[in-house]
């Protein structure tokens, strides 16, 4: 009979990553490797005796039995891991509460899990929303899934470290960097051999793409490895492609980047929900509501669309206890360079700017650039200002003043929020 190095096979079966008590397993594996308990004991058994399998087990040292058990568990676990490995946690989003927001819109409070980023749990519908409040949880879950896919793609195919451009000189060899592109949600339009065509989406300026698949292309369904046949034409998908850019130091000291046009398809991911939940207009129909930074009793719309009214304050004055705070509210008074707003908590703030920036905007910019959408009593503005972190000042000098507007699509006319 061929001499089988059983301990080598057992060690080779140990996966790179596995759950459970990895320290215990590695200790046992090391003892197996050092003492060759398994291989020597199994090889020196008297195979001529009519011993049962259990009887043979009785001859094994206790450490060998433990090692066999651990080895079997690891082998089984590794097989299961290969078949059922999740590349990312499946997001789960549910509506906890529906109500009317302080701005009079439909608002929901969500419970979330499996989102790669700390997503807000409060959203309200914009006036021009393309969805109803009952779909907010599905749209946010779809958004979380797209984030998870993009993060996985960058971890899996991106460079492990950013190139050191500081040490790049004119005489240095060019520096090459991998470019990872995760598409927006689209559809698989056609596939032929290793060629895949993905539908373009004119609304967002996303072009139709035909890509050649890498030999090791991954097909992913429900977040797990699958096969090409499980992804059909017409299915909602995201695809991941890689390319490269070469960078050199130019004569004037800048960086010249040569973006290689070729892209290689490395992954096709079938999305887990109907396509309409991934639609960008659905996501853009929502505004996040969060606690205003520095004003814990008030709510602010986070990262909403806005028009600059005043940006001259910068970060001057920030040091020590002095921080940048934010407040938003509805205008209740206009008096030259002083604007009074009522925040979501009902607090009235008086905001001072160096000049009458609102009159200047209404006279010189509103009609020319912004569909004549003027700032008036009742308009919503956002103000950032420097204040002591422990103070609750209501007489403030603006570092930034923004007119809050509402956009679902970039082609929409300007509308006040």
N, C-alpha and C positions, 0 to 999 in steps of 0.2 A: 504493500500500500504506500502511496506517495506520502512523504512526511509533510504534514500541513502545519505551518507555523500559526497556531490558533491565536496566540496572543497578538501577533502582528495584525491578523485579520480583525480582531476585536478592537484594537487600537485604531486601525484605519477606519472603522465604522463610526468612531466618535465624531459627532458634528462639530462645526466651528461654534455654533451657538445653540444652546438648548436650555430649557427651563429646568428648575429643580435645584438640588444641592450640588452645584458645579464643583465646589471645593472638595466635597467628599468623593465625587466621581473621579476628579483628576488625581486625588491621592491614591485611590484604589488602582487607577490605571497606571500610575507611576510605579506602584509596588509590583504590579503584574509585569511591567516592562523590565524592571530591575532584576527581579528574582526568577523570571521565566517559570513561575509556578504552574501556570496552565499548560504551557507547551510540554514541559518536562514530565509532568504528571500524566497527561493524556497519552504522551508517546510511550511511556514505560508501563502502561497497563498490560496485563496479561490477556491478550485477546483470545487465547485458546480456551480459557475457562468460560464455562457457560454462565456468565454473570448477567443478571438483568441490568437494565439501565440504572435503576435506583440503587442496586448493589454497587455498581461502579461509582456512583455518586458518593457512597459511603467512604470510599478510599481517598476522596479528594480532601485536601486541607480546607479548613473553614474559610480561609481568605480566598481560596480558589472558587468556592461555591458562591461567596459574596460577589466576586468579580464577574463570574458567569451571569449571575442575576442582573448585576448592574449593566453588563455588556449587552445582554438581551434587551433590557429596558431601553438602553441608548439606541440600539439598532432599530427597535420598533418605533421609538420616538422620532428617530431621524427619518424613517420612511413616511410616517404620518406628517412630519414637518414639511417634507418635500411636496407631498400631495396637497396639503391644506394650508400652507403658509400664507398668512395675510400680509400683503405688502404695506397696507395701511389699515388703521382701525376704521371700521364702518361708522360714519357719523350718524347720530340719532338726534333729532330735533322735534320737540313737541310743544304745543301751546299750553301754557299754564294759566294764562289769564288774558281776556280780551277786554279792552276798555276804550274810552275816548281820551286822547292825549291832551296836554295843556294847550296845544295849538288847534284843538277841535277835530283832529283826525282820528281814524281808526288805529289803535295801537295794540300790540300784543306783547306779552312777556313770555319768553321761551325758556325751556330747559334744554341744554345742549350737552352732548358727549361725543368724543371722537373727533372734535374739531382741532386742527393743528395749530390754530391761533386762538388767542383769547377773544373770541367773537362777542360782540355785544349781545345781550339777551333781551333788549327792548328795541322794537322797530315800529315805525308808523308809516302809513301809506301816504305818498305824495298825492296831490290833487289830480295829477294826470296819470295815475297808476294804470298799468295794463292788467293788473291782477286784483283779486279781492283779498280781504283780510284772512280768509280761511286758507289761502295758499302760501302765506308768509313762511310757515314752518317748512314746507316742502322746498321753497326757493332757497332758504338759508341752508337747509341740509344739502342741497345740490351744490351750493357755493362752497360749503365745507369740504365736500368730496373733491371738487376741482382744486382747492387749495392743497388737500392731502396728496393728490396725484402730482401736482407740480412740485411739491416738496420732495416726494419720493423720486421723481425724475432727476432732480438736481443732485440728490444724494447718490443715486445709482449711476448716473452717467456723467456728472460734472467732475471737474478736476478737484482733487482732494485739498489743494491749496491754491490760493491766488498767485499768479506769477509775480516775481519780484521785479517790478518795473523801475524801482529806485536805482538798482545796480545796473540797469540796462544802459549801455553806452553806444556810441556810433560804431565802435569796432566789435561790439558783442554779437554773438550769434542771435538770430531772431528768436523771439519768445513765442511759443505757440500755446493757445488756450482753447479748450473745448467749449463750444457753444451748445447749450441744451435748449431746445424749443419745445414747450408743451403747448399744444394748440388750444384754442377755445373749443367749447363743445360744438361738434359738427356731426356729419353723417358719413358713414362709409358708402361711397357711391358705386365703386366697382373694384373688383380684385381679379387679377389674372397672373397666375404664377406667383412671383415675388414682387409684383407691381400692384400698388394700392392707390386708388384715387379717392380723395376726400372732398366732399362738397364744399364749395365756397359759400360764404354768407354775405351777400351784398350789403345788407343793413349795417354791418360793422366793418366793411371793407376787408373782410378776410377772404383771401383768394382760394380758388380751387387748386388742389395740390395733388400731383402724382409722384409717389416716392417709391424707390426700390428698397426692399426690406433687407436688413442685415441678416447674415446666416443665423445669428443667435437672437433674432427678433422675439420679443415676448408677446404673447397673446394673453390678456388678463380679463377675466370675467369674475364679478363679485369680489374683486380685490385679490384673486388668486390666479396662479398659473393655469392656463387653459390651452386650447388648440385653435388653429385658424378657423376650423369649421364651425366653432361655437359663435363666431362673429359674422353676421350675415349682412349682405348689402341692405342699406336702409337703416341699420342699427345706429342709435346715437353713440358716438365715440369721442374719445380724445386720443390723439396720436402724439408720440414723442419722437423727435428727430434730433440728430446730433450733426454738428459741423465744426468748423474751426476758424480761428482768426490768428494771423501771424502779425506780431508787433515788433517794430524796430524803432531805434532812436533816430530822429531826423537831424539834419544839420543845424536847425534853429533850436534844438533842445527839446522839441515836442515828441509825441509818440505817433508814428504812422501805423495805421492798422489796415491790413489787407484781409478783408473778409472773404473767405473762400465760399463760392456760391453753392457748392454741392451740399446736399443734406441726405443723411442716411436714416431710414426708418428703423428705430430700435424697439418700439413698443406700440401696440394698439390696445386701447383699454375700452371695453364696452361699459358704458355708463349704466348705473343701477336704477335710474328713474326715467320717467318720460322726458323727452327732449325739452318740452316747454318749461320745465322747472330750471333748466340751465340757461334759458334765454337771457341775454344780457339786459334786455328791456325790463324783464321781470325783476331782476336784481336791482336795476336802477330805479325801479318804482318805489324803493324803500329808503327811508331815512333812519339812521341809527340814533337812538336817544341814550345819552350817558350823563353822568354827573359832571357838571361844569368843573373844570380844573381850578382848584383853589376856592370854589364856592360849593361846599358839599350839600347845601340845602336847595340847590337849583339844578335843573336839567338843561342840557344843551344838545342841539343837533350836531352830531360828530361828522366832520369831513364833508359837510354839505357844500353845494355850489354857492358861490358868492361873487360879488363885485367889490373891488377895492374902493373904499371911500377915502381912507387915510392909512398910509403905511410908513410914515416918516419917523415914528418913534423908535423903531428897532428894538434892540435889547438893552438899551442904555439904562443903567440903574440896577441891573441884576447883580447882586452879590450878597453873601451872607444870608440873612433872613429874607431878603427881598427877592421875590420870585415873580414869574409871569403868570397871571391868572386870566381866566376867561369868564365872561358873562354874556348871556344873550337875552333879548327881551323885545317887547313891542313898544314902539315909540309912543309916548304919551305927552311929550312936550318938545317944541322946537323953539330955540331962542338964540339965533346967531350961531356962535361957536359952542353953545351948550345944548346938549340933547338929553332928554330924560326918557328912560326906558323902564318898563315894569317887567321883572324877571318872572320865571315860572313859579317862584315861591310868593310872588306878590310884592317883593321888595322893589323900591324905586331907586334906581341909580342915576346920578347926574354925571354925564360924560362930557369932558372938555377936550376940544381939539384946538390947535394953534389958530386955525381960521375956520370960517363957516364952510366946511367941506361938503356939507349936504346941499347947500344952495349952489355951490360950484358944480357939483355932479348933476343936479337937476337942470341947470342952465346950459352947461357945455358938453355933457356926455350922454345923458339919458336919451335924448332924441336922435343923436348921431350914431350911437353904437348899440343901444340897448332897448330898441323897440319902444322908446318913450316911456319906459317903466321908471317912474320917479319915486323918490323916497318921501313919504308923507306920514302924517299921524296914522298909526296903525301898522306901519311897515315893521318888519323884524330886522334887527341888526345884531351883529356879533362884535364884541369889543374885547380886545386883549390889553392888559395893563399891568404895570409893575406895582406890587404891594407887598407889605410885610406878610409872611406866610401865616402869622397868627392873628392878623387883623381882619376885620370885616368892614372895610371902607366902602362907603356908598357914593362919596364924592371922588371921582376918579379922573385921571388924565389918560387919554387913549394912547397906546403905542400903536395899535392897529384898530381900524374900524371898518367893518365889512357889511355890505347890504346883502342879506340872505335872499337867494332866489331859488327857484325850483326848476330842475331839468330832469326829464326822463330820458329823452333822446337829445343828442347834440344839435339836431336840426330844429328842436322846439324853440319857439320865440321866448324871449325873456319874460318870466313871470315872477312876481314877488312871492316869497314863501308864505 
